[in-house]
Every structure is written in structure tokens, then in C-alpha cells.
Amino acid sequence: MMNKQHKKESVGHLIRRYLFISIGVVITAVALDLFLIPNAVIDGGIIGIALILNFITGVPFGILILILNLPFLFSGYKHIGKNFFISSSFAIALLAIVEFPLKTIGPFVTDPLLATVFGGLLLGAGVGTIIRNGGALDGTEILGILLTRKIPYSVGEFVMFFNLFIFGWAGFVLGPEKAMYSIITYYIASKAIDIVIQGLDETKAVIIISDEYEELGEAIRLRLGRSITKLHGRGGYTDNEKDVIYVVVTRLEISKLKQIAHDIDPSAFLTIMNTQETHGATFKSPIH
């Protein structure tokens, strides 16, 4: 049996990826230097630590985030891969460069609430664009991956505890009001990151168990325009073999799918699950 060699990334795709990383870096720098830093509002993670140290020491944010992320970048090289290391190093170095000319422009807004909302949105859009294209500006999750192998907590729990410490520290350094604005920024940015990474098209994966699977599958194809996958299953109680239908639909198509299943087999069992992303040409053009 022949081993398939790993296909190298094409030059066009590489250029496109680094172009989008660069765009993400510029958006992030705008969020930080024109919205958040002038209003003493921070984010969570390593970015938050760098921002607090910037307020305390006056050392440029770009230099701080480069220094603070170095150990996590090398850990990422070992545990995630060379492409991640190179992409992240490029993004962090570019952020340090882009940040200097933006500092001379001055704040875009001086209202802390406006800075919090729009700074958080821009920060999330920028960081999300970088992550979507294989890079990162924050080594918190890498640290979480390494430490959770030795401590009884998940990566998500570690990141939450880590950020609670940062926002508590921000309360002492910047004051409780700025710390609360910072928590709002972190929440807005995290939601924006999710939207950028996962996309706006919310899809659902549905598993249907029914004795009428043939008719159901045909009805889904004709009335909903979605192709299905038949999974071979066996009943746990009856031990009878039957096909199980697996189909992915949009959020707006769920109601119609349930109606189709009810019309054909009122006793059909449906399990509906959220999905983060769906790829494939056959999914994009439903027939209604």
C-alpha cells in the first residue's frame, strides 16, 4: 500500500494566507492603539498582560507582546507545528512594527463605552482573521494545552481562571471601572472571534432513525434539496438492522426537515446538533 505524501501549500494560497494575516494584524493594531490603549481598556490573555505592563512601564505594547509570547511560540512549534510557529511569529512581529506609526495618530474615540464596544469588535475581527489563517497573537491557549496535561482542568477552564487573574490585576492597576470595561471588551472580542472563525452561516447536523428511511431520504433530497448519508445501525432493544440518515441543513431548514419527517413517519427519532463549520460544494446550493 503506497503512502500518500503531504501536499505542500501552493504559492498562491500561501500569499493569500499571509495577506489575510497582515490585514488581521492591521485591524488588531487599530483596535489597540486607536480605541483600547488610549482609554486604558484591556483584553484578556497575553494581550491583556502586555497592555497592563504597557500602562505600568511605558514599554511599547508591540515589544511586550513579542517578548511575552516567545516561550509560547516555541512550545507551539513543538506541539502544533512549524507553520503555526512561522505564521504566529510573522503576525506578532508585524504587530510590533505596525503599532509604532499608529501611536502618533491619537485616540479615535475618548468615550470608554464606545472604545469598549468598537475596540472589542475590531480586536475580535483582527485576532479571528489571524487565527482563521493559521496564526495567533496570544499564547494563553498554548499554555493551557501544556498545563492541562498536568492539572485536572480543561483548556477552557484554565483560560477562564487565567483571565480572572488578569482582570483582577487590572482592577488594582487601572481601577475597578476600567476593569469592568475590560471584561466587556473581552466578551465582545471573543464573540467576534467566534463569528470570524466559524462564519455567519449556522448549520445543524441531524441524525434520523426511522423504519421509513428510504422514503425519508428521497423526500429530503427532493423537497429540501439536501443530499444525505446513510449510516448502518442496529437497534439496541430489538437488535434489528436499519439504516440511519445523517444530513446537514441550515438553521432555517430545520423546521421544514422536521415537518418532512413527521409527514412520512410520525414516530421518527431526530437528533439535532450544532455544527461550527460546513465545507463542500454540494452543501452550498439547496433546492427548495
C-alpha positions as CSV (number, residue, x, y, z in Angstrom):
1,M,0.0,0.0,0.0
2,M,1.5,3.3,-1.1
3,N,1.9,6.2,1.4
4,K,0.5,9.5,0.3
5,Q,2.9,12.4,0.6
6,H,1.7,15.5,2.4
7,K,0.7,18.0,-0.3
8,K,2.6,21.3,0.0
9,E,0.8,24.6,0.3
10,S,0.6,26.3,-3.1
11,V,2.4,29.7,-3.5
12,G,-1.0,31.4,-4.3
13,H,-2.6,30.0,-1.1
14,L,0.5,31.0,0.9
15,I,0.4,34.6,-0.3
16,R,-3.4,34.8,0.3
17,R,-3.0,33.4,3.8
18,Y,-0.2,35.9,4.8
19,L,-2.2,38.7,3.2
20,F,-5.1,38.0,5.4
21,I,-2.9,37.6,8.4
22,S,-1.5,41.0,7.6
23,I,-5.0,42.5,7.3
24,G,-5.9,40.9,10.7
25,V,-2.7,42.4,12.3
26,V,-3.6,45.9,11.0
27,I,-7.2,45.6,12.3
28,T,-5.9,44.4,15.7
29,A,-3.4,47.3,15.9
30,V,-6.1,49.8,15.1
31,A,-8.3,48.4,17.8
32,L,-5.5,48.5,20.4
33,D,-3.9,51.9,19.5
34,L,-6.9,53.9,18.5
35,F,-9.5,52.5,20.8
36,L,-8.4,50.4,23.8
37,I,-4.9,51.7,24.9
38,P,-5.8,55.4,24.9
39,N,-8.9,54.7,27.0
40,A,-7.0,52.3,29.5
41,V,-9.1,49.3,28.5
42,I,-7.5,45.9,28.1
43,D,-8.3,42.4,26.7
44,G,-7.7,39.1,28.3
45,G,-4.8,36.7,27.8
46,I,-1.2,37.6,26.9
47,I,-2.6,40.7,25.1
48,G,-4.1,41.8,28.4
49,I,-0.8,41.3,30.4
50,A,1.1,43.2,27.7
51,L,-1.4,46.1,27.9
52,I,-1.2,46.3,31.7
53,L,2.6,46.2,31.6
54,N,2.5,48.9,28.9
55,F,0.5,51.2,31.3
56,I,2.8,50.4,34.2
57,T,6.2,50.6,32.5
58,G,5.6,52.6,29.3
59,V,7.4,49.9,27.2
60,P,5.7,49.7,23.8
61,F,2.9,47.2,23.6
62,G,4.4,45.6,20.4
63,I,7.7,44.8,22.1
64,L,6.0,43.5,25.2
65,I,3.7,41.1,23.3
66,L,6.7,39.9,21.3
67,I,8.7,39.1,24.4
68,L,5.8,37.6,26.4
69,N,4.8,35.3,23.5
70,L,8.3,33.9,22.7
71,P,8.2,30.9,25.1
72,F,4.6,30.0,23.9
73,L,5.7,30.3,20.2
74,F,8.5,27.8,20.7
75,S,6.1,25.5,22.6
76,G,3.6,25.9,19.7
77,Y,6.4,24.9,17.3
78,K,6.9,21.7,19.2
79,H,3.2,20.8,19.8
80,I,1.3,22.4,16.9
81,G,3.8,22.6,14.1
82,K,6.2,24.7,12.0
83,N,3.5,26.5,10.0
84,F,1.9,27.8,13.2
85,F,5.2,29.0,14.6
86,I,6.1,30.9,11.4
87,S,2.6,32.4,10.9
88,S,2.4,33.5,14.5
89,S,5.9,34.9,14.6
90,F,5.1,36.9,11.4
91,A,1.9,38.2,12.9
92,I,3.4,39.2,16.3
93,A,6.5,40.9,14.6
94,L,4.2,42.7,12.2
95,L,2.1,44.0,15.0
96,A,5.1,45.4,16.7
97,I,6.0,47.2,13.5
98,V,2.5,48.5,12.6
99,E,1.9,49.7,16.2
100,F,4.5,52.5,16.1
101,P,3.0,54.7,13.4
102,L,-0.5,54.3,14.8
103,K,0.6,55.7,18.2
104,T,1.1,59.1,16.6
105,I,-2.5,59.3,15.3
106,G,-4.2,59.6,18.7
107,P,-7.4,58.1,20.0
108,F,-10.3,57.6,17.6
109,V,-12.8,58.0,20.5
110,T,-12.5,59.1,24.1
111,D,-15.8,57.7,25.4
112,P,-14.8,54.5,27.3
113,L,-18.1,52.7,26.3
114,L,-17.6,53.4,22.6
115,A,-14.0,52.3,22.9
116,T,-15.0,49.2,24.7
117,V,-17.7,48.1,22.1
118,F,-16.0,49.1,18.9
119,G,-12.5,48.3,20.1
120,G,-13.7,44.8,21.1
121,L,-15.4,44.2,17.8
122,L,-12.3,45.3,15.8
123,L,-10.0,43.3,18.1
124,G,-12.1,40.2,17.7
125,A,-12.2,40.7,13.9
126,G,-8.5,41.1,13.7
127,V,-7.5,38.3,16.0
128,G,-10.1,36.0,14.4
129,T,-8.8,36.7,10.9
130,I,-5.2,35.8,12.1
131,I,-6.4,32.5,13.8
132,R,-8.5,31.6,10.8
133,N,-5.4,31.8,8.6
134,G,-3.2,29.7,10.8
135,G,-1.5,32.2,13.2
136,A,-2.0,33.6,16.7
137,L,-1.2,36.7,18.8
138,D,-1.9,35.1,22.2
139,G,-0.1,32.2,23.7
140,T,-2.6,31.7,26.5
141,E,-4.3,28.6,24.9
142,I,-0.9,27.1,24.1
143,L,0.0,27.4,27.8
144,G,-3.4,25.9,28.7
145,I,-2.8,22.9,26.4
146,L,0.6,22.3,28.1
147,L,-0.6,22.8,31.7
148,T,-3.9,20.8,31.5
149,R,-1.8,17.7,30.9
150,K,-0.7,18.0,34.5
151,I,-3.6,19.7,36.2
152,P,-7.3,18.5,36.4
153,Y,-8.8,21.3,34.4
154,S,-9.8,21.8,30.8
155,V,-8.1,24.4,28.5
156,G,-11.3,26.5,28.6
157,E,-11.3,26.4,32.4
158,F,-7.6,27.3,32.5
159,V,-8.1,30.3,30.2
160,M,-11.1,31.5,32.3
161,F,-9.1,31.3,35.5
162,F,-6.1,33.0,33.8
163,N,-8.3,35.9,32.6
164,L,-9.9,36.3,36.1
165,F,-6.4,36.9,37.4
166,I,-5.7,39.4,34.7
167,F,-8.9,41.4,35.2
168,G,-8.4,41.3,38.9
169,W,-4.9,42.7,38.4
170,A,-6.3,45.3,36.0
171,G,-8.7,46.4,38.8
172,F,-5.7,47.3,41.0
173,V,-3.7,48.9,38.3
174,L,-6.4,50.7,36.2
175,G,-9.2,50.9,38.7
176,P,-12.4,48.8,39.0
177,E,-14.3,50.8,36.4
178,K,-11.7,50.2,33.7
179,A,-11.5,46.5,34.7
180,M,-15.3,46.2,34.2
181,Y,-15.0,47.9,30.8
182,S,-12.2,45.4,30.0
183,I,-14.4,42.4,30.8
184,I,-17.0,43.7,28.4
185,T,-14.2,44.2,25.7
186,Y,-13.1,40.6,26.3
187,Y,-16.6,39.2,25.9
188,I,-17.3,41.2,22.7
189,A,-13.9,40.3,21.2
190,S,-14.4,36.6,22.0
191,K,-17.8,36.6,20.3
192,A,-16.4,38.4,17.3
193,I,-13.5,35.9,17.1
194,D,-16.1,33.0,17.0
195,I,-18.0,34.7,14.2
196,V,-14.9,35.3,12.1
197,I,-13.5,31.7,12.6
198,Q,-16.8,29.8,12.3
199,G,-18.7,32.1,9.9
200,L,-22.2,33.5,10.0
201,D,-23.9,30.5,8.4
202,E,-25.2,28.4,11.2
203,T,-25.7,24.8,10.3
204,K,-27.2,21.8,12.0
205,A,-26.3,18.2,11.8
206,V,-29.3,15.9,12.0
207,I,-29.5,12.1,12.7
208,I,-32.8,10.5,11.9
209,I,-33.7,7.0,13.0
210,S,-36.8,5.6,11.2
211,D,-38.1,2.4,9.6
212,E,-39.1,4.6,6.6
213,Y,-35.5,5.7,5.9
214,E,-35.7,5.0,2.2
215,E,-38.8,7.2,1.7
216,L,-37.4,9.8,4.2
217,G,-34.1,10.0,2.4
218,E,-35.8,10.5,-1.0
219,A,-38.2,13.2,0.4
220,I,-35.2,15.1,1.9
221,R,-33.5,15.1,-1.4
222,L,-36.5,16.2,-3.4
223,R,-38.3,18.5,-1.0
224,L,-35.3,20.0,0.8
225,G,-32.6,19.7,-1.8
226,R,-30.1,18.2,0.6
227,S,-28.0,15.0,0.0
228,I,-28.0,12.5,2.8
229,T,-25.6,9.9,4.2
230,K,-26.9,6.5,5.3
231,L,-25.2,5.1,8.3
232,H,-25.7,1.4,9.0
233,G,-27.1,0.8,12.5
234,R,-28.6,-1.8,14.8
235,G,-31.3,-1.3,17.3
236,G,-30.2,-1.7,20.9
237,Y,-33.5,-3.2,22.0
238,T,-34.8,-5.1,19.0
239,D,-31.3,-5.9,17.6
240,N,-32.8,-5.2,14.1
241,E,-30.5,-3.7,11.5
242,K,-31.6,-0.5,9.8
243,D,-30.0,2.5,8.0
244,V,-29.7,5.8,9.9
245,I,-29.9,9.0,8.0
246,Y,-27.3,11.8,8.5
247,V,-28.0,15.2,6.9
248,V,-26.6,18.7,7.4
249,V,-29.0,21.6,6.9
250,T,-29.2,25.4,7.7
251,R,-30.9,26.7,10.8
252,L,-33.8,27.9,8.7
253,E,-34.3,24.5,7.1
254,I,-34.7,22.7,10.5
255,S,-38.5,23.3,10.7
256,K,-39.1,22.0,7.2
257,L,-37.0,18.9,7.8
258,K,-39.0,18.1,11.0
259,Q,-42.2,18.5,9.0
260,I,-41.0,16.1,6.3
261,A,-40.0,13.6,8.9
262,H,-43.4,13.9,10.7
263,D,-45.3,13.6,7.4
264,I,-43.6,10.3,6.5
265,D,-43.0,8.8,9.9
266,P,-44.5,10.5,13.0
267,S,-42.5,8.1,15.2
268,A,-39.2,9.0,13.6
269,F,-36.4,9.8,16.1
270,L,-34.4,13.0,15.3
271,T,-31.2,14.2,17.0
272,I,-30.3,17.8,16.1
273,M,-26.8,19.0,16.8
274,N,-25.0,22.3,16.3
275,T,-22.1,22.4,13.9
276,Q,-19.3,25.0,13.7
277,E,-18.4,24.9,10.0
278,T,-19.6,23.1,6.9
279,H,-17.4,22.7,3.8
280,G,-18.2,21.1,0.4
281,A,-19.7,22.2,-2.9
282,T,-22.8,20.0,-2.5
283,F,-23.9,21.9,0.6
284,K,-24.0,25.4,-0.9
285,S,-26.8,25.1,-3.4
286,P,-30.0,23.7,-1.8
287,I,-33.1,23.1,-4.0
288,H,-36.3,24.3,-2.4
